[in-house]
């Protein structure tokens, strides 16, 4: 049975589906780490491997997932491959995720320790 939805509800349902797909494609620890590393600009596969501590086979698999999703693009230079973000939504999303999960909120920061003179 198909429901007769109002146009704005149909749009919301479609947008929710798009958002869910976007989130599923990023919902992996290594993929999140890769896109976080690429927020500041292009990086080589070797640099990503060394910086993130992800072994080459796993890194290649996650890069392939991100490329297939259209989130990153690569270019080959000599024997090296460099990747960069290709979807502006990823940069915005990672910025929000960084603020939510990586920055210490002001109310959770411990006060500076005070020195006492002896």
VOTOR-987804 format. One record per atom (N, C-alpha, C): residue number from 1; chain; atom name; y, z negated, x. Coordinates in nm, 2 decimals. Atoms other than C-alpha are relative to their C-alpha. Last residue first. Layout:
N
{pt NUM; A; CA; {Y; Z; X}} ...
***
This chain:
118
{pt 118; A; N; {0.06; 0.13; -0.05}} {pt 118; A; CA; {2.82; -4.87; 5.71}} {pt 118; A; C; {0.09; -0.06; 0.11}} {pt 117; A; N; {-0.03; 0.03; -0.14}} {pt 117; A; CA; {2.99; -4.60; 5.51}} {pt 117; A; C; {-0.06; -0.13; 0.03}} {pt 116; A; N; {-0.06; 0.13; -0.01}} {pt 116; A; CA; {2.82; -4.48; 5.19}} {pt 116; A; C; {0.02; -0.03; 0.15}} {pt 115; A; N; {0.03; 0.07; -0.13}} {pt 115; A; CA; {2.76; -4.12; 5.14}} {pt 115; A; C; {0.07; -0.14; -0.01}} {pt 114; A; N; {-0.11; 0.05; -0.07}} {pt 114; A; CA; {2.75; -3.99; 4.79}} {pt 114; A; C; {-0.04; -0.08; 0.12}} {pt 113; A; N; {0.02; 0.13; -0.05}} {pt 113; A; CA; {2.48; -3.76; 4.67}} {pt 113; A; C; {0.12; -0.05; 0.07}} {pt 112; A; N; {0.00; 0.01; -0.15}} {pt 112; A; CA; {2.60; -3.47; 4.47}} {pt 112; A; C; {-0.02; -0.15; 0.04}} {pt 111; A; N; {-0.14; 0.02; -0.06}} {pt 111; A; CA; {2.51; -3.49; 4.10}} {pt 111; A; C; {-0.01; -0.01; 0.15}} {pt 110; A; N; {-0.01; 0.14; -0.04}} {pt 110; A; CA; {2.17; -3.34; 4.00}} {pt 110; A; C; {0.14; -0.02; 0.07}} {pt 109; A; N; {-0.03; 0.02; -0.14}} {pt 109; A; CA; {2.20; -3.01; 3.82}} {pt 109; A; C; {0.02; -0.15; 0.03}} {pt 108; A; N; {0.12; 0.04; -0.07}} {pt 108; A; CA; {2.03; -3.02; 3.48}} {pt 108; A; C; {0.02; -0.02; 0.15}} {pt 107; A; N; {0.03; 0.13; 0.04}} {pt 107; A; CA; {2.36; -3.01; 3.28}} {pt 107; A; C; {-0.13; -0.05; 0.06}} {pt 106; A; N; {-0.09; 0.11; -0.04}} {pt 106; A; CA; {2.49; -2.73; 3.48}} {pt 106; A; C; {-0.04; -0.14; -0.04}} {pt 105; A; N; {-0.12; 0.02; 0.09}} {pt 105; A; CA; {2.19; -2.51; 3.42}} {pt 105; A; C; {0.08; -0.12; 0.05}} {pt 104; A; N; {0.01; 0.13; 0.05}} {pt 104; A; CA; {1.98; -2.42; 3.72}} {pt 104; A; C; {0.12; -0.03; -0.08}} {pt 103; A; N; {-0.12; 0.08; -0.03}} {pt 103; A; CA; {1.96; -2.05; 3.75}} {pt 103; A; C; {-0.02; -0.14; -0.05}} {pt 102; A; N; {-0.02; 0.01; -0.14}} {pt 102; A; CA; {1.62; -1.88; 3.76}} {pt 102; A; C; {0.12; -0.09; 0.04}} {pt 101; A; N; {0.12; 0.06; -0.06}} {pt 101; A; CA; {1.48; -1.90; 3.40}} {pt 101; A; C; {0.03; -0.03; 0.15}} {pt 100; A; N; {0.08; 0.09; 0.08}} {pt 100; A; CA; {1.76; -1.83; 3.15}} {pt 100; A; C; {-0.10; -0.07; 0.09}} {pt 99; A; N; {-0.08; 0.12; 0.05}} {pt 99; A; CA; {2.02; -1.68; 3.38}} {pt 99; A; C; {-0.08; -0.10; -0.07}} {pt 98; A; N; {-0.04; 0.08; -0.12}} {pt 98; A; CA; {1.76; -1.47; 3.56}} {pt 98; A; C; {0.08; -0.12; -0.04}} {pt 97; A; N; {0.12; 0.08; -0.04}} {pt 97; A; CA; {1.61; -1.36; 3.23}} {pt 97; A; C; {0.03; -0.08; 0.12}} {pt 96; A; N; {0.01; 0.11; 0.10}} {pt 96; A; CA; {1.96; -1.25; 3.11}} {pt 96; A; C; {-0.12; -0.09; 0.04}} {pt 95; A; N; {-0.11; 0.08; -0.02}} {pt 95; A; CA; {2.01; -1.04; 3.43}} {pt 95; A; C; {-0.01; -0.12; -0.10}} {pt 94; A; N; {0.03; 0.09; -0.12}} {pt 94; A; CA; {1.66; -0.91; 3.40}} {pt 94; A; C; {0.11; -0.09; 0.03}} {pt 93; A; N; {0.11; 0.09; 0.04}} {pt 93; A; CA; {1.73; -0.78; 3.05}} {pt 93; A; C; {-0.03; -0.10; 0.12}} {pt 92; A; N; {-0.06; 0.10; 0.09}} {pt 92; A; CA; {2.06; -0.62; 3.15}} {pt 92; A; C; {-0.10; -0.11; -0.03}} {pt 91; A; N; {-0.10; 0.08; -0.07}} {pt 91; A; CA; {1.90; -0.45; 3.45}} {pt 91; A; C; {0.06; -0.11; -0.09}} {pt 90; A; N; {0.08; 0.09; -0.09}} {pt 90; A; CA; {1.60; -0.34; 3.24}} {pt 90; A; C; {0.09; -0.08; 0.08}} {pt 89; A; N; {0.04; 0.12; 0.08}} {pt 89; A; CA; {1.83; -0.20; 2.97}} {pt 89; A; C; {-0.08; -0.10; 0.08}} {pt 88; A; N; {-0.11; 0.10; 0.00}} {pt 88; A; CA; {1.99; 0.03; 3.23}} {pt 88; A; C; {-0.04; -0.13; -0.08}} {pt 87; A; N; {-0.03; 0.04; 0.14}} {pt 87; A; CA; {1.66; 0.22; 3.27}} {pt 87; A; C; {0.10; -0.11; 0.00}} {pt 86; A; N; {-0.04; -0.12; 0.06}} {pt 86; A; CA; {1.60; 0.40; 3.60}} {pt 86; A; C; {0.04; -0.02; -0.15}} {pt 85; A; N; {0.01; 0.01; 0.14}} {pt 85; A; CA; {1.56; 0.11; 3.84}} {pt 85; A; C; {0.06; 0.13; -0.07}} {pt 84; A; N; {-0.12; 0.06; 0.05}} {pt 84; A; CA; {1.51; 0.21; 4.20}} {pt 84; A; C; {-0.02; 0.00; -0.16}} {pt 83; A; N; {-0.02; 0.01; 0.14}} {pt 83; A; CA; {1.21; 0.30; 4.41}} {pt 83; A; C; {0.13; -0.07; -0.04}} {pt 82; A; N; {-0.11; 0.10; 0.05}} {pt 82; A; CA; {1.17; 0.42; 4.76}} {pt 82; A; C; {0.01; 0.01; -0.15}} {pt 81; A; N; {-0.04; -0.03; 0.14}} {pt 81; A; CA; {0.86; 0.60; 4.91}} {pt 81; A; C; {0.09; -0.12; -0.04}} {pt 80; A; N; {-0.03; 0.11; 0.09}} {pt 80; A; CA; {0.82; 0.62; 5.28}} {pt 80; A; C; {0.03; 0.04; -0.14}} {pt 79; A; N; {0.13; 0.06; 0.05}} {pt 79; A; CA; {0.64; 0.88; 5.49}} {pt 79; A; C; {0.02; -0.12; -0.09}} {pt 78; A; N; {0.09; 0.00; -0.11}} {pt 78; A; CA; {0.95; 1.11; 5.53}} {pt 78; A; C; {-0.13; -0.06; -0.05}} {pt 77; A; N; {-0.08; -0.03; -0.11}} {pt 77; A; CA; {1.17; 1.01; 5.23}} {pt 77; A; C; {-0.09; -0.01; 0.12}} {pt 76; A; N; {0.08; 0.00; -0.13}} {pt 76; A; CA; {0.99; 1.02; 4.90}} {pt 76; A; C; {0.10; 0.04; 0.11}} {pt 75; A; N; {-0.03; -0.12; -0.08}} {pt 75; A; CA; {1.18; 0.93; 4.58}} {pt 75; A; C; {-0.07; -0.02; 0.14}} {pt 74; A; N; {0.01; 0.01; -0.15}} {pt 74; A; CA; {1.09; 0.69; 4.31}} {pt 74; A; C; {0.04; 0.13; 0.06}} {pt 73; A; N; {0.02; -0.13; -0.05}} {pt 73; A; CA; {1.19; 0.62; 3.95}} {pt 73; A; C; {-0.01; -0.01; 0.15}} {pt 72; A; N; {-0.04; -0.02; -0.14}} {pt 72; A; CA; {1.18; 0.29; 3.76}} {pt 72; A; C; {-0.03; 0.15; 0.04}} {pt 71; A; N; {-0.09; 0.11; -0.05}} {pt 71; A; CA; {1.17; 0.18; 3.40}} {pt 71; A; C; {0.05; 0.02; 0.14}} {pt 70; A; N; {-0.13; -0.05; -0.02}} {pt 70; A; CA; {1.03; 0.50; 3.25}} {pt 70; A; C; {0.10; -0.10; 0.05}} {pt 69; A; N; {-0.09; 0.05; 0.10}} {pt 69; A; CA; {0.73; 0.32; 3.11}} {pt 69; A; C; {0.14; 0.06; 0.01}} {pt 68; A; N; {0.05; -0.06; 0.12}} {pt 68; A; CA; {0.50; 0.54; 3.33}} {pt 68; A; C; {0.09; -0.04; -0.12}} {pt 67; A; N; {-0.04; -0.14; 0.00}} {pt 67; A; CA; {0.71; 0.44; 3.63}} {pt 67; A; C; {-0.04; 0.07; -0.13}} {pt 66; A; N; {-0.14; 0.00; 0.02}} {pt 66; A; CA; {0.67; 0.07; 3.55}} {pt 66; A; C; {0.06; 0.15; 0.00}} {pt 65; A; N; {-0.03; 0.05; 0.14}} {pt 65; A; CA; {0.30; 0.10; 3.50}} {pt 65; A; C; {0.15; 0.01; -0.03}} {pt 64; A; N; {0.04; -0.11; 0.09}} {pt 64; A; CA; {0.26; 0.30; 3.82}} {pt 64; A; C; {0.03; -0.03; -0.14}} {pt 63; A; N; {-0.10; -0.10; -0.01}} {pt 63; A; CA; {0.46; 0.04; 4.01}} {pt 63; A; C; {-0.03; 0.12; -0.09}} {pt 62; A; N; {-0.12; 0.05; 0.08}} {pt 62; A; CA; {0.23; -0.23; 3.88}} {pt 62; A; C; {0.11; 0.10; 0.00}} {pt 61; A; N; {0.04; 0.00; 0.15}} {pt 61; A; CA; {-0.08; -0.04; 4.00}} {pt 61; A; C; {0.12; -0.04; -0.08}} {pt 60; A; N; {0.01; -0.14; 0.05}} {pt 60; A; CA; {0.08; 0.04; 4.34}} {pt 60; A; C; {-0.03; 0.01; -0.15}} {pt 59; A; N; {-0.13; -0.05; 0.01}} {pt 59; A; CA; {0.17; -0.33; 4.39}} {pt 59; A; C; {0.00; 0.14; -0.06}} {pt 58; A; N; {-0.06; 0.06; 0.12}} {pt 58; A; CA; {-0.18; -0.44; 4.31}} {pt 58; A; C; {0.14; 0.05; -0.02}} {pt 57; A; N; {0.07; -0.06; 0.12}} {pt 57; A; CA; {-0.33; -0.20; 4.57}} {pt 57; A; C; {0.06; -0.05; -0.14}} {pt 56; A; N; {-0.02; -0.14; 0.04}} {pt 56; A; CA; {-0.06; -0.28; 4.82}} {pt 56; A; C; {-0.07; 0.05; -0.12}} {pt 55; A; N; {0.08; -0.09; -0.08}} {pt 55; A; CA; {-0.08; -0.66; 4.82}} {pt 55; A; C; {0.01; 0.14; -0.05}} {pt 54; A; N; {0.10; -0.07; 0.09}} {pt 54; A; CA; {0.20; -0.84; 4.65}} {pt 54; A; C; {-0.07; 0.10; 0.09}} {pt 53; A; N; {0.13; 0.05; -0.03}} {pt 53; A; CA; {0.39; -1.08; 4.88}} {pt 53; A; C; {-0.11; 0.05; -0.09}} {pt 52; A; N; {0.06; 0.07; 0.12}} {pt 52; A; CA; {0.72; -1.01; 4.71}} {pt 52; A; C; {-0.14; -0.06; 0.03}} {pt 51; A; N; {-0.08; 0.10; 0.07}} {pt 51; A; CA; {0.92; -0.94; 5.02}} {pt 51; A; C; {-0.06; -0.07; -0.11}} {pt 50; A; N; {-0.03; 0.11; -0.09}} {pt 50; A; CA; {0.65; -0.77; 5.23}} {pt 50; A; C; {0.08; -0.11; -0.07}} {pt 49; A; N; {0.12; 0.07; -0.04}} {pt 49; A; CA; {0.52; -0.55; 4.95}} {pt 49; A; C; {0.02; -0.12; 0.09}} {pt 48; A; N; {0.04; 0.08; 0.12}} {pt 48; A; CA; {0.86; -0.47; 4.81}} {pt 48; A; C; {-0.13; -0.08; 0.04}} {pt 47; A; N; {-0.09; 0.11; 0.02}} {pt 47; A; CA; {0.98; -0.37; 5.16}} {pt 47; A; C; {-0.04; -0.09; -0.12}} {pt 46; A; N; {0.03; 0.09; -0.11}} {pt 46; A; CA; {0.68; -0.15; 5.22}} {pt 46; A; C; {0.08; -0.13; -0.01}} {pt 45; A; N; {0.12; 0.06; 0.04}} {pt 45; A; CA; {0.73; 0.02; 4.88}} {pt 45; A; C; {-0.04; -0.11; 0.10}} {pt 44; A; N; {0.12; -0.07; -0.03}} {pt 44; A; CA; {1.09; 0.09; 4.98}} {pt 44; A; C; {-0.13; -0.08; -0.05}} {pt 43; A; N; {0.08; 0.07; -0.11}} {pt 43; A; CA; {1.38; -0.06; 4.80}} {pt 43; A; C; {-0.12; 0.08; 0.02}} {pt 42; A; N; {0.12; -0.06; -0.04}} {pt 42; A; CA; {1.67; 0.08; 4.59}} {pt 42; A; C; {-0.08; -0.07; 0.11}} {pt 41; A; N; {0.00; -0.14; -0.06}} {pt 41; A; CA; {1.93; -0.14; 4.45}} {pt 41; A; C; {-0.14; 0.04; 0.04}} {pt 40; A; N; {-0.11; -0.02; -0.10}} {pt 40; A; CA; {2.03; -0.50; 4.36}} {pt 40; A; C; {0.00; 0.14; 0.07}} {pt 39; A; N; {-0.13; 0.02; 0.07}} {pt 39; A; CA; {1.82; -0.50; 4.04}} {pt 39; A; C; {0.12; 0.03; 0.10}} {pt 38; A; N; {-0.07; -0.13; 0.01}} {pt 38; A; CA; {1.52; -0.36; 4.23}} {pt 38; A; C; {0.14; -0.01; -0.07}} {pt 37; A; N; {-0.03; -0.04; -0.14}} {pt 37; A; CA; {1.38; -0.70; 4.34}} {pt 37; A; C; {0.09; 0.13; 0.00}} {pt 36; A; N; {-0.10; 0.10; -0.05}} {pt 36; A; CA; {1.40; -0.83; 3.98}} {pt 36; A; C; {0.05; 0.05; 0.14}} {pt 35; A; N; {-0.13; -0.04; 0.06}} {pt 35; A; CA; {1.22; -0.51; 3.87}} {pt 35; A; C; {0.11; -0.10; 0.04}} {pt 34; A; N; {-0.04; -0.13; -0.05}} {pt 34; A; CA; {0.94; -0.58; 4.11}} {pt 34; A; C; {0.13; 0.04; -0.05}} {pt 33; A; N; {-0.04; 0.02; -0.14}} {pt 33; A; CA; {0.91; -0.95; 4.03}} {pt 33; A; C; {0.06; 0.13; 0.06}} {pt 32; A; N; {-0.13; 0.07; 0.00}} {pt 32; A; CA; {0.90; -0.88; 3.66}} {pt 32; A; C; {0.05; -0.02; 0.14}} {pt 31; A; N; {-0.10; -0.10; 0.05}} {pt 31; A; CA; {0.62; -0.62; 3.72}} {pt 31; A; C; {0.14; -0.06; -0.01}} {pt 30; A; N; {-0.03; -0.10; -0.11}} {pt 30; A; CA; {0.43; -0.87; 3.93}} {pt 30; A; C; {0.10; 0.10; -0.04}} {pt 29; A; N; {-0.07; 0.07; -0.11}} {pt 29; A; CA; {0.44; -1.15; 3.67}} {pt 29; A; C; {0.05; 0.10; 0.11}} {pt 28; A; N; {0.10; 0.03; -0.11}} {pt 28; A; CA; {0.35; -0.92; 3.38}} {pt 28; A; C; {0.08; -0.05; 0.12}} {pt 27; A; N; {0.06; 0.13; 0.01}} {pt 27; A; CA; {0.53; -0.88; 3.05}} {pt 27; A; C; {-0.12; -0.02; 0.10}} {pt 26; A; N; {-0.05; 0.09; -0.11}} {pt 26; A; CA; {0.75; -0.59; 3.14}} {pt 26; A; C; {-0.08; -0.13; 0.01}} {pt 25; A; N; {0.01; -0.08; -0.12}} {pt 25; A; CA; {0.56; -0.32; 2.94}} {pt 25; A; C; {0.06; -0.08; 0.12}} {pt 24; A; N; {0.14; -0.01; -0.04}} {pt 24; A; CA; {0.49; -0.57; 2.66}} {pt 24; A; C; {0.00; 0.07; 0.14}} {pt 23; A; N; {0.04; 0.13; -0.06}} {pt 23; A; CA; {0.87; -0.65; 2.64}} {pt 23; A; C; {-0.15; 0.01; 0.05}} {pt 22; A; N; {-0.08; 0.02; -0.13}} {pt 22; A; CA; {0.97; -0.28; 2.60}} {pt 22; A; C; {-0.05; -0.13; 0.06}} {pt 21; A; N; {0.06; -0.09; -0.10}} {pt 21; A; CA; {0.69; -0.22; 2.34}} {pt 21; A; C; {0.07; -0.03; 0.13}} {pt 20; A; N; {0.13; 0.06; -0.03}} {pt 20; A; CA; {0.80; -0.53; 2.14}} {pt 20; A; C; {-0.06; 0.09; 0.11}} {pt 19; A; N; {-0.02; 0.12; -0.08}} {pt 19; A; CA; {1.16; -0.41; 2.15}} {pt 19; A; C; {-0.13; -0.06; 0.05}} {pt 18; A; N; {-0.05; -0.05; -0.13}} {pt 18; A; CA; {1.07; -0.06; 2.02}} {pt 18; A; C; {0.02; -0.12; 0.10}} {pt 17; A; N; {0.11; -0.06; -0.07}} {pt 17; A; CA; {0.87; -0.22; 1.74}} {pt 17; A; C; {0.03; 0.05; 0.14}} {pt 16; A; N; {0.09; 0.11; -0.04}} {pt 16; A; CA; {1.15; -0.45; 1.65}} {pt 16; A; C; {-0.12; 0.05; 0.07}} {pt 15; A; N; {-0.06; 0.06; -0.12}} {pt 15; A; CA; {1.39; -0.15; 1.65}} {pt 15; A; C; {-0.09; -0.12; 0.05}} {pt 14; A; N; {0.01; -0.09; -0.12}} {pt 14; A; CA; {1.16; 0.03; 1.41}} {pt 14; A; C; {0.05; -0.06; 0.12}} {pt 13; A; N; {0.14; 0.00; -0.03}} {pt 13; A; CA; {1.13; -0.27; 1.17}} {pt 13; A; C; {-0.02; 0.09; 0.12}} {pt 12; A; N; {0.03; 0.12; -0.07}} {pt 12; A; CA; {1.51; -0.32; 1.19}} {pt 12; A; C; {-0.15; 0.00; 0.04}} {pt 11; A; N; {-0.05; 0.00; -0.14}} {pt 11; A; CA; {1.57; 0.04; 1.11}} {pt 11; A; C; {-0.03; -0.12; 0.08}} {pt 10; A; N; {0.08; -0.09; -0.08}} {pt 10; A; CA; {1.33; 0.02; 0.81}} {pt 10; A; C; {0.05; 0.01; 0.14}} {pt 9; A; N; {0.12; 0.07; -0.04}} {pt 9; A; CA; {1.52; -0.29; 0.70}} {pt 9; A; C; {-0.10; 0.09; 0.07}} {pt 8; A; N; {-0.03; 0.09; -0.11}} {pt 8; A; CA; {1.85; -0.11; 0.72}} {pt 8; A; C; {-0.12; -0.08; 0.04}} {pt 7; A; N; {-0.02; -0.07; -0.13}} {pt 7; A; CA; {1.71; 0.18; 0.51}} {pt 7; A; C; {0.03; -0.10; 0.12}} {pt 6; A; N; {-0.14; -0.05; -0.01}} {pt 6; A; CA; {1.58; -0.05; 0.24}} {pt 6; A; C; {0.02; 0.06; 0.14}} {pt 5; A; N; {-0.10; 0.08; -0.07}} {pt 5; A; CA; {1.20; -0.07; 0.24}} {pt 5; A; C; {0.14; 0.06; -0.01}} {pt 4; A; N; {-0.12; -0.08; 0.00}} {pt 4; A; CA; {0.96; 0.08; -0.02}} {pt 4; A; C; {0.11; -0.09; 0.06}} {pt 3; A; N; {-0.12; 0.06; 0.07}} {pt 3; A; CA; {0.64; -0.09; 0.07}} {pt 3; A; C; {0.12; 0.09; 0.01}} {pt 2; A; N; {-0.12; -0.01; -0.08}} {pt 2; A; CA; {0.33; 0.11; 0.15}} {pt 2; A; C; {0.12; -0.06; -0.08}} {pt 1; A; N; {-0.12; 0.00; 0.08}} {pt 1; A; CA; {0.00; 0.00; 0.00}} {pt 1; A; C; {0.12; 0.00; 0.09}} 
***
